[in-house]
Amino acid sequence: MALWKPDPTFYASPREAVKAPPETLAYVAAFDRKAAQPDAIAVLDVDPGSDSYGSVVGWTELPNTGDELHHFGWNACSSALCPYAPHPHVERRYLIVPGLRSSRVYVLDTKDDPKKPGIVKTIEPEELAERAGYSRPHTVHCGPEGLYLTALGGADGDGPGGIALLDHTSFEVLGRWEVDRGPQYLAYDAWWHIAHDVLISSEWGTPSMVEDGVVGELLLGREYGHALHFWDLRKRTHVQKVDLGDEHQMVLELRPAHDPTKLYGFAGVVVNVEDLSASVWLWHRDGDAWAARKVISIPAEPADPEALPPVIRPFGAVPPLVTDINLSVDDTWLYVSCWGTGELKRYDVSDPFHPVEAGSVRIGGIVNRTPHPAAPDLPLAGGPQMVEVSRDGRRVYVTNSLYGAWDDQFYPDGVGAWMAKLDSAPDGFTFDERFFPHGDDFRGLRPHQVRLQGGDASSDSYCYP
């Protein structure tokens, strides 16, 4: 009789995940802004002992054009070990890959040939719209009872956005997750304190507000998202809205503490319209309610207006544009991408209420165009955008493209394509000069999100401390 055991990449606690073996492959979503050729999942060798280290060693081209791959995730993760809805015998095998512009969702199987995942199912936009009432799928999280897929828009392309639930096994769209959404209308990310039955969601904008880039009138009118929403995860009902203030526009990535005994997390805010600064906020319990406070503020950098793209030329400064954050699995380090200034910051958040900056690197940037140490004569556009952290916290991967329409606004001369890796230790935070895939390595596509084989800091939830 066969002995069934949980997937070895599932870990009951973050303490166990930190001890996990290092990843050897990274999966990267890459898209064609012109929609002339299909988007793809690029597979990169991230094993330092390999002869092909730092190279693209696999490529899965999708069958359509114009998907604009953005965020994607695993079908299953360590949350499968949670006690109230366990699925210990599912495998971390499939990548769930949405097209943000097409509303199409692909399911890719990585098991038989990890370097060339095969498409095993496609969810067409009509199915997502009919069964869940949503469009423009954005973020994928694997929960114990299904796959959570956030979406920016409703079926008609306007709001409200929200969350669709997909079946773990068949990947069919089960329906809309929310039973009572309360005042929530705008959507973006969602994650949870899974052991406490709490879900948190953030706000960007409806498809019409974002698909053609930043709309100046909406930004200055403070009409983009500026709130966090807290939900009862089991009842699927809205509990509380926490407004950060309408000057804080575009509340994007959510990074809850990995330790399931901790009820706090971090949210990144793209821009303060009053001074172009960016910020990171801490949500936490305050008595019987949820509260949020700004714990990191990053100022804009003055610049010659003639060196700036038209969208920010009147301000005479470069906004940091915090477009991604990532929290190490041990809840010690918070990484903050400043896509506008071309900086990746590292903060010690051992005391989450009082982060301390503990490292910074520069690469790219609207004005600076800082090169990678491996190619010092090559000015780079874009900046650290998507950031992913290995389970042990020692390796940090960044890519440079944000979103097609935004790329074109802030880097009108071209954003290029590059990926970098940094080595992170308590006493240092530096580029790995052996790892710099760029340019033609991505076959004319722009790299966006990274997923690591076996899981990473933003893919898994843990139910045991």
C-alpha positions as CSV (number, residue, x, y, z in Angstrom):
1,M,0.0,0.0,0.0
2,A,1.4,3.4,-1.0
3,L,2.2,5.8,1.9
4,W,0.8,9.2,1.2
5,K,2.8,12.1,2.5
6,P,2.3,15.9,2.2
7,D,4.1,17.7,-0.5
8,P,7.7,18.2,0.8
9,T,7.5,21.9,-0.1
10,F,4.6,22.4,2.5
11,Y,5.7,23.6,5.9
12,A,3.6,23.7,9.0
13,S,5.4,26.8,10.3
14,P,7.5,29.7,9.0
15,R,10.3,28.4,11.2
16,E,10.3,25.2,9.2
17,A,10.0,27.1,5.9
18,V,13.2,29.1,6.6
19,K,15.1,25.8,6.8
20,A,13.9,24.7,3.4
21,P,16.4,23.8,0.6
22,P,17.2,26.6,-1.8
23,E,15.3,27.0,-5.0
24,T,16.9,26.0,-8.3
25,L,14.4,27.5,-10.7
26,A,12.5,30.8,-10.9
27,Y,9.4,31.3,-13.0
28,V,9.0,34.8,-14.4
29,A,5.9,36.3,-16.1
30,A,6.9,38.2,-19.3
31,F,4.6,40.1,-21.5
32,D,4.6,41.9,-24.9
33,R,3.4,45.5,-24.5
34,K,2.5,45.7,-28.2
35,A,0.5,42.5,-28.1
36,A,2.2,41.4,-31.3
37,Q,3.6,38.2,-29.9
38,P,2.3,35.9,-27.1
39,D,3.2,36.5,-23.5
40,A,5.3,33.7,-21.8
41,I,6.5,32.2,-18.6
42,A,10.3,32.3,-18.6
43,V,12.1,29.7,-16.5
44,L,15.5,30.8,-15.1
45,D,18.3,28.8,-13.6
46,V,18.9,30.1,-10.1
47,D,21.3,27.4,-8.9
48,P,24.7,29.0,-8.3
49,G,26.5,25.7,-9.0
50,S,24.9,25.3,-12.4
51,D,26.7,26.1,-15.7
52,S,23.6,27.9,-16.8
53,Y,23.2,30.0,-13.7
54,G,21.4,33.3,-14.3
55,S,20.2,32.2,-17.8
56,V,16.7,31.6,-19.2
57,V,16.6,27.8,-19.5
58,G,12.9,27.3,-20.3
59,W,10.2,29.1,-22.1
60,T,6.4,28.5,-22.2
61,E,4.7,30.6,-24.8
62,L,1.0,31.2,-24.4
63,P,-1.4,30.6,-27.3
64,N,-3.0,34.1,-27.4
65,T,-1.8,37.7,-27.7
66,G,-2.6,40.7,-25.5
67,D,-3.0,38.9,-22.2
68,E,-0.5,41.1,-20.3
69,L,0.7,38.6,-17.7
70,H,1.0,40.3,-14.3
71,H,0.8,38.4,-11.0
72,F,0.5,34.7,-10.7
73,G,0.7,32.0,-8.0
74,W,0.8,28.4,-7.1
75,N,-2.3,26.1,-6.9
76,A,-1.4,24.9,-3.4
77,C,1.0,25.9,-0.6
78,S,1.6,25.4,3.1
79,S,-1.9,26.5,3.9
80,A,-3.0,23.0,2.8
81,L,-1.8,21.8,6.3
82,C,-4.2,24.1,8.2
83,P,-6.3,22.0,10.5
84,Y,-9.8,23.3,9.8
85,A,-9.8,22.5,6.0
86,P,-6.8,20.3,5.4
87,H,-5.8,19.1,1.9
88,P,-2.4,17.5,2.8
89,H,-2.1,15.4,-0.4
90,V,-2.5,18.1,-3.0
91,E,0.8,19.1,-4.8
92,R,2.4,22.4,-5.4
93,R,2.4,21.6,-9.1
94,Y,0.3,24.1,-11.1
95,L,1.0,27.8,-11.8
96,I,-2.2,29.8,-12.0
97,V,-1.4,32.6,-14.5
98,P,-4.0,35.4,-15.1
99,G,-3.9,37.9,-18.0
100,L,-4.6,41.3,-16.4
101,R,-5.7,42.8,-19.7
102,S,-7.4,39.9,-21.3
103,S,-9.2,38.5,-18.2
104,R,-8.0,35.0,-19.3
105,V,-6.5,32.6,-16.8
106,Y,-4.0,29.8,-17.7
107,V,-3.2,26.7,-15.6
108,L,0.4,25.5,-16.2
109,D,1.7,22.1,-15.0
110,T,5.3,22.2,-13.8
111,K,5.6,18.6,-12.7
112,D,6.7,16.5,-15.7
113,D,9.2,19.1,-17.1
114,P,9.8,22.0,-14.6
115,K,11.7,23.9,-17.2
116,K,8.9,23.8,-19.7
117,P,5.5,24.0,-17.9
118,G,2.6,22.8,-20.1
119,I,-0.8,24.5,-20.4
120,V,-3.5,22.1,-19.1
121,K,-6.5,24.4,-18.8
122,T,-7.6,27.9,-19.9
123,I,-10.3,29.8,-18.1
124,E,-11.8,32.1,-20.7
125,P,-13.0,35.6,-19.6
126,E,-16.6,34.7,-20.2
127,E,-16.5,31.9,-17.6
128,L,-15.0,34.3,-15.0
129,A,-17.6,36.9,-15.8
130,E,-20.6,34.5,-15.8
131,R,-19.7,32.5,-12.7
132,A,-18.1,35.2,-10.5
133,G,-19.1,38.5,-12.1
134,Y,-15.5,39.7,-12.4
135,S,-12.9,40.7,-14.9
136,R,-9.2,41.7,-14.9
137,P,-7.9,39.0,-12.6
138,H,-4.9,40.2,-10.6
139,T,-3.6,38.3,-7.6
140,V,-3.7,34.5,-6.8
141,H,-3.5,33.1,-3.3
142,C,-3.9,29.4,-2.4
143,G,-6.2,28.9,0.5
144,P,-7.1,25.7,2.3
145,E,-10.5,25.4,0.6
146,G,-9.8,26.9,-2.8
147,L,-7.9,29.4,-4.9
148,Y,-8.5,33.1,-4.3
149,L,-8.3,35.2,-7.4
150,T,-8.6,39.0,-6.9
151,A,-10.0,41.0,-9.8
152,L,-10.0,44.8,-10.5
153,G,-13.3,44.9,-12.2
154,G,-16.8,43.6,-12.5
155,A,-18.0,41.6,-15.5
156,D,-18.7,44.8,-17.5
157,G,-15.2,46.1,-16.9
158,D,-16.2,48.7,-14.3
159,G,-16.6,48.1,-10.5
160,P,-16.9,46.7,-8.1
161,G,-13.8,44.5,-8.1
162,G,-13.4,41.7,-5.7
163,I,-12.5,38.0,-5.2
164,A,-13.4,34.9,-7.2
165,L,-13.0,31.5,-5.8
166,L,-11.6,28.6,-7.9
167,D,-11.8,24.9,-7.2
168,H,-8.5,23.4,-6.1
169,T,-8.6,20.4,-8.4
170,S,-10.7,21.2,-11.5
171,F,-9.7,25.0,-11.5
172,E,-13.3,25.8,-12.3
173,V,-14.6,29.1,-11.2
174,L,-16.9,28.4,-8.2
175,G,-18.3,31.9,-7.9
176,R,-17.9,35.3,-6.1
177,W,-16.3,35.0,-2.7
178,E,-18.0,37.9,-1.0
179,V,-21.3,37.4,0.6
180,D,-21.6,40.9,1.9
181,R,-19.0,43.4,0.6
182,G,-20.2,46.4,2.6
183,P,-18.6,49.6,1.3
184,Q,-15.8,47.9,-0.6
185,Y,-15.8,48.9,-4.3
186,L,-12.2,49.2,-5.5
187,A,-9.9,46.2,-5.4
188,Y,-6.3,45.1,-5.8
189,D,-4.6,42.7,-3.5
190,A,-6.0,40.3,-0.8
191,W,-4.3,38.2,1.9
192,W,-5.1,37.0,5.3
193,H,-4.3,36.2,8.9
194,I,-5.5,32.7,8.1
195,A,-5.4,31.3,11.7
196,H,-7.6,34.1,12.8
197,D,-10.2,34.0,10.0
198,V,-9.3,37.5,8.9
199,L,-8.9,38.6,5.3
200,I,-7.5,42.0,4.3
201,S,-8.0,43.6,0.9
202,S,-6.5,46.8,-0.7
203,E,-7.5,49.3,-3.4
204,W,-6.1,50.4,-6.8
205,G,-8.8,51.4,-9.3
206,T,-11.3,50.0,-11.7
207,P,-10.1,48.9,-15.2
208,S,-11.0,52.2,-16.8
209,M,-9.0,54.0,-14.1
210,V,-5.8,52.1,-14.7
211,E,-5.6,50.5,-18.1
212,D,-4.4,53.6,-20.0
213,G,-2.0,54.6,-17.2
214,V,-2.2,57.1,-14.4
215,V,-5.0,59.6,-15.1
216,G,-3.9,62.9,-13.7
217,E,-7.4,64.2,-13.0
218,L,-8.2,61.1,-11.0
219,L,-5.0,61.2,-9.1
220,L,-5.2,64.9,-8.2
221,G,-8.9,64.4,-7.5
222,R,-7.9,61.7,-5.0
223,E,-10.2,59.1,-6.6
224,Y,-7.8,56.1,-6.6
225,G,-7.9,53.7,-3.7
226,H,-6.8,54.9,-0.3
227,A,-8.2,52.3,2.2
228,L,-7.8,48.9,3.7
229,H,-10.7,46.5,4.2
230,F,-11.0,43.8,6.8
231,W,-13.2,40.8,6.4
232,D,-14.4,37.7,8.2
233,L,-12.7,35.0,6.2
234,R,-15.1,32.3,7.1
235,K,-18.3,34.2,6.9
236,R,-17.0,36.1,3.8
237,T,-18.4,39.4,5.1
238,H,-17.0,42.9,5.4
239,V,-16.1,43.9,8.9
240,Q,-14.3,47.2,8.8
241,K,-12.9,49.8,6.5
242,V,-9.7,51.8,7.5
243,D,-9.2,54.9,5.4
244,L,-5.5,56.0,5.2
245,G,-6.5,59.5,4.0
246,D,-7.4,60.4,0.4
247,E,-4.0,62.0,-0.2
248,H,-2.5,58.5,0.0
249,Q,-3.3,57.2,-3.4
250,M,-3.2,53.6,-4.5
251,V,-2.9,51.1,-1.6
252,L,-1.3,48.1,-3.3
253,E,0.6,45.2,-2.0
254,L,-0.3,43.5,1.3
255,R,2.3,41.6,3.4
256,P,0.8,40.1,6.6
257,A,3.2,38.7,9.3
258,H,4.0,35.0,8.5
259,D,3.9,34.1,12.2
260,P,0.2,33.1,12.6
261,T,0.2,34.4,16.2
262,K,0.9,37.9,15.0
263,L,-1.9,40.2,14.0
264,Y,-0.1,42.8,11.9
265,G,1.0,43.4,8.4
266,F,2.4,46.0,5.9
267,A,0.7,47.8,3.0
268,G,2.5,49.8,0.4
269,V,1.1,53.2,-0.8
270,V,2.3,54.4,-4.2
271,V,2.1,58.2,-3.8
272,N,1.0,61.0,-1.5
273,V,-0.4,63.6,-3.9
274,E,0.5,66.5,-1.5
275,D,4.3,65.9,-1.7
276,L,4.9,62.9,-4.1
277,S,6.3,60.8,-1.2
278,A,5.5,57.1,-0.9
279,S,4.8,55.2,2.3
280,V,4.4,51.9,4.0
281,W,1.6,51.4,6.6
282,L,1.3,48.9,9.4
283,W,-2.1,47.5,10.1
284,H,-2.7,46.1,13.6
285,R,-5.3,45.6,16.3
286,D,-6.2,48.5,18.5
287,G,-8.5,47.2,21.2
288,D,-11.5,45.6,19.5
289,A,-10.9,47.3,16.1
290,W,-8.4,47.4,13.3
291,A,-6.1,50.4,12.8
292,A,-3.3,51.5,10.5
293,R,-0.4,53.8,11.0
294,K,2.3,55.1,8.6
295,V,5.6,53.6,9.7
296,I,7.8,54.4,6.6
297,S,7.8,57.6,4.5
298,I,10.1,57.9,1.5
299,P,10.4,61.5,0.0
300,A,10.5,62.4,-3.6
301,E,13.8,63.4,-5.1
302,P,14.2,66.9,-6.7
303,A,15.2,66.7,-10.4
304,D,15.6,69.0,-13.4
305,P,12.2,69.2,-15.0
306,E,13.7,68.7,-18.5
307,A,15.0,65.3,-17.4
308,L,11.5,64.1,-16.4
309,P,8.8,62.5,-18.5
310,P,5.7,64.7,-19.2
311,V,3.6,63.0,-16.5
312,I,5.7,64.4,-13.7
313,R,7.5,67.3,-15.3
314,P,5.4,70.0,-13.6
315,F,6.4,68.7,-10.2
316,G,10.2,69.0,-10.7
317,A,10.8,65.9,-8.7
318,V,10.9,62.1,-9.0
319,P,8.4,60.2,-6.9
320,P,9.7,57.0,-5.3
321,L,6.5,55.2,-6.5
322,V,6.5,52.3,-4.1
323,T,4.9,49.6,-6.2
324,D,5.9,46.4,-4.4
325,I,7.0,45.3,-0.9
326,N,8.0,41.9,0.4
327,L,8.4,40.6,3.9
328,S,10.9,37.8,4.7
329,V,9.4,34.6,6.0
330,D,11.0,35.2,9.5
331,D,9.3,38.6,9.6
332,T,12.6,40.4,10.1
333,W,13.2,42.2,6.8
334,L,10.9,44.3,4.7
335,Y,12.0,45.1,1.1
336,V,10.5,48.2,-0.5
337,S,10.7,48.8,-4.3
338,C,11.0,52.4,-5.3
339,W,10.4,52.0,-9.0
340,G,10.5,55.7,-9.8
341,T,13.9,56.6,-8.2
342,G,15.4,53.2,-9.0
343,E,16.1,52.1,-5.4
344,L,15.4,48.9,-3.4
345,K,15.3,49.6,0.3
346,R,15.6,47.1,3.1
347,Y,14.2,47.7,6.6
348,D,14.6,45.8,9.8
349,V,11.0,45.3,11.0
350,S,11.8,43.2,14.0
351,D,9.8,45.9,15.8
352,P,7.1,46.4,13.2
353,F,6.0,49.8,14.7
354,H,9.5,51.2,14.3
355,P,11.2,50.0,11.1
356,V,14.9,50.8,10.7
357,E,16.5,51.2,7.3
358,A,19.2,48.5,7.0
359,G,20.4,48.6,3.4
360,S,19.7,50.2,0.0
361,V,20.8,49.6,-3.6
362,R,20.3,51.6,-6.7
363,I,19.5,50.3,-10.2
364,G,17.7,52.0,-13.1
365,G,15.5,55.0,-12.2
366,I,13.6,57.7,-14.2
367,V,16.6,60.1,-14.0
368,N,19.6,58.1,-12.6
369,R,19.5,55.1,-15.0
370,T,22.0,53.4,-12.7
371,P,23.6,50.4,-14.4
372,H,24.0,46.9,-12.9
373,P,27.5,46.2,-11.5
374,A,27.9,43.4,-14.1
375,A,27.4,45.8,-16.9
376,P,28.6,49.3,-15.7
377,D,28.4,50.9,-19.1
378,L,24.8,50.0,-19.7
379,P,22.3,52.6,-18.4
380,L,19.1,50.9,-17.3
381,A,15.5,52.1,-17.5
382,G,12.8,50.9,-15.2
383,G,13.7,50.2,-11.6
384,P,13.3,47.5,-8.9
385,Q,9.6,46.7,-9.3
386,M,8.4,43.2,-8.4
387,V,10.5,41.9,-5.5
388,E,10.5,38.2,-4.4
389,V,12.4,36.7,-1.4
390,S,13.6,33.2,-1.0
391,R,12.2,31.2,1.9
392,D,15.4,31.4,3.9
393,G,15.6,35.1,3.2
394,R,19.1,35.0,1.7
395,R,18.2,35.8,-1.9
396,V,16.1,38.6,-3.3
397,Y,15.0,38.8,-6.9
398,V,13.8,41.9,-8.7
399,T,12.4,42.7,-12.2
400,N,12.0,46.1,-13.8
401,S,8.6,46.3,-15.6
402,L,5.5,47.5,-13.7
403,Y,2.5,47.6,-16.0
404,G,2.6,48.4,-19.7
405,A,0.7,51.7,-19.6
406,W,2.7,52.9,-16.6
407,D,6.0,51.8,-18.2
408,D,5.2,54.0,-21.2
409,Q,4.2,57.0,-19.1
410,F,7.2,57.1,-16.7
411,Y,9.8,55.7,-19.1
412,P,8.6,57.0,-22.5
413,D,12.0,56.2,-24.2
414,G,11.5,52.5,-23.3
415,V,11.7,50.5,-20.1
416,G,13.8,47.7,-21.4
417,A,13.9,44.3,-19.7
418,W,16.1,43.1,-16.9
419,M,16.2,41.0,-13.8
420,A,18.6,41.1,-10.9
421,K,19.4,39.1,-7.7
422,L,20.7,40.4,-4.4
423,D,22.3,38.5,-1.6
424,S,20.9,39.5,1.8
425,A,22.6,38.9,5.1
426,P,22.3,40.7,8.4
427,D,25.6,42.6,7.7
428,G,25.1,43.2,4.0
429,F,22.8,43.7,1.1
430,T,24.5,43.5,-2.3
431,F,24.0,42.6,-6.0
432,D,25.0,39.2,-7.2
433,E,27.2,40.1,-10.2
434,R,26.8,36.7,-11.8
435,F,23.0,37.1,-12.1
436,F,21.8,39.7,-14.7
437,P,19.6,38.3,-17.4
438,H,18.5,41.3,-19.6
439,G,17.7,42.5,-23.1
440,D,17.3,39.8,-25.6
441,D,17.3,37.1,-22.9
442,F,13.6,37.9,-22.6
443,R,13.0,37.7,-26.3
444,G,11.5,41.2,-26.6
445,L,9.1,40.7,-23.6
446,R,9.0,42.6,-20.3
447,P,9.6,40.6,-17.1
448,H,7.2,41.1,-14.2
449,Q,6.5,38.8,-11.3
450,V,8.8,36.1,-10.1
451,R,7.7,32.8,-8.5
452,L,10.3,30.5,-6.9
453,Q,10.2,26.7,-7.3
454,G,9.0,25.3,-4.0
455,G,7.5,28.5,-2.8
456,D,8.7,31.9,-1.7
457,A,8.0,34.7,0.8
458,S,4.8,35.9,-0.8
459,S,3.2,32.5,-1.8
460,D,2.6,30.6,1.5
461,S,0.5,30.9,4.6
462,Y,1.2,29.1,7.8
463,C,-1.1,27.9,10.5
464,Y,1.4,26.9,13.2
465,P,4.0,29.1,14.9
